[in-house]
Amino acid sequence: MVDASLGPKSMSLEQLKDVAQTGDLLLFESKGLPSKMQRVLTRSKYDHVAMIVRASDQKIVVFESLRETGVSTCTWERFLTKKWYTNYQSIAYRPLKCNRDAKEFS
């Protein structure tokens, strides 16, 4: 389940693909001890963030920076297929609040 602000209290990972738009954020609460230590030190619920981009073919692409690979991309479909969501205690969805017309982003 994904915690969704400004909408339903939670949604499935599958439902997220129907509502996510370019610029929206995903906040992650990882399961590992180093991540827990990071959250304690930063006094944050989350320890990782990714940005969503809706591609021209309407697929969702997730941009994130990982220690091992640096900044990389992953399709939402691959994220689900590989079950990478199992690395996280929780995932929060935060939609971008702005005018989303083409002029705003050019």
ZITADA-V278426 format. One line per field, one symbol per residue. psi: psi as a letter, one per 20 degrees, with the letter a starting at -180 (. if undefined). burial: 1 if it has 16 or more other C-alpha atoms within 10 Angstrom, else 0. A space follows every 10 residues. Layout:
BEGIN
psi->???
burial->???
END
This chain:
BEGIN
psi->qpppqlbqgr rrhghhhhhq rpiqqpppnr hqghhggghg hilqhqjqqq qpporhjjqp ppprpqghib prqpqhgggg gikiiiiqhq pppoqporpk rhhhj.
burial->1111000000 0010011001 1111111111 0000110010 0000011111 1111000001 1111000000 0000110000 0000100001 1111100000 000000
END
